[in-house]
Amino acid sequence: MTKIQEEFYSPADYELLQANNLETFSKLWEVELNWFETPNYRRSGWSGAARHELRKENGEMVGVFIKRQENHQRKTLRYPAGCPTFRSEWQNYNKLTDYQIGVPRLLYYGEHETRAIIITYELDGFCALDKWFRGSQSQQLRHDVLPAIADVVRLFHDHRFRNNSLYPKHIMLKVREDGDLTATDVRLIDLEKSRRVFFAVGARIRDLDTLLRRCPEWTSHEKDLFLNYYLKTGLEHLPPKQLAEKIWQIPLVKWIKRRIAAKEKN
């Protein structure tokens, strides 16, 4: 029988799971959970996520997300026979944490044959980008959060990562207002499809095309402002029409615009 592979992000994480009688792969696979959203079934495999609460030694409860999958494999140069997509997500989270790019805090990863489990701590106080922008936010506040989002996405691409599913629901925001100051924390989630690439430009075009097409909550001007901050053009002071004219003349943005137009035509 294939050996169970397990990693705990820290000894404290092992102790937390042990205190809740969930310190082994078998226990985590068998524990009854309520799905956070409907599991994704494809071909002969499935993948799903559940929110769960763990009790700490002091009695405090801490929220975590437990994701389980079976027969969700991906072939890579390193793993030509295939490996669980959650293994890629675990490795991506570790690399991005080292690069100080916002991702959920890791707790556990395990795999056995075609099954895999990954656990991350809940992003307390965070809200998905699309949901946050659908809220009753002022125009100024909507504009204030765009630089932080652009910085995280740009840094992600600067390290030659391609997300492959950069949807608004995969960008989490935590916004704090303090007088005239707006502080925004940004985290990227669900990175099982992400991978390193040789050239960042292709990753930028693909991911930005996806984000801009999948974010109807942004106005045209907000999309232009986001691109302005992403590209560091310093044009945010321009009126909307003038900003749009200048932004859409930049070569990278032209490629994105062509890709969007082609997708909309099809």
PyMOL commands that set and color helices and strands:
alter all, ss='L'
color gray80, all
select helices_A, chain A and resi 11-19+25-30+85-98+129-134+139-144+146-158+168-170+200-213+220-231+240-247+251-265
alter helices_A, ss='H'
color red, helices_A
select strands_A, chain A and resi 5-8+40-42+45-55+61-70+73-74+83-84+106-112+115-121+127-128+161-162+171-178+181-188+195-196
alter strands_A, ss='S'
color yellow, strands_A
deselect
rebuild
show_as cartoon
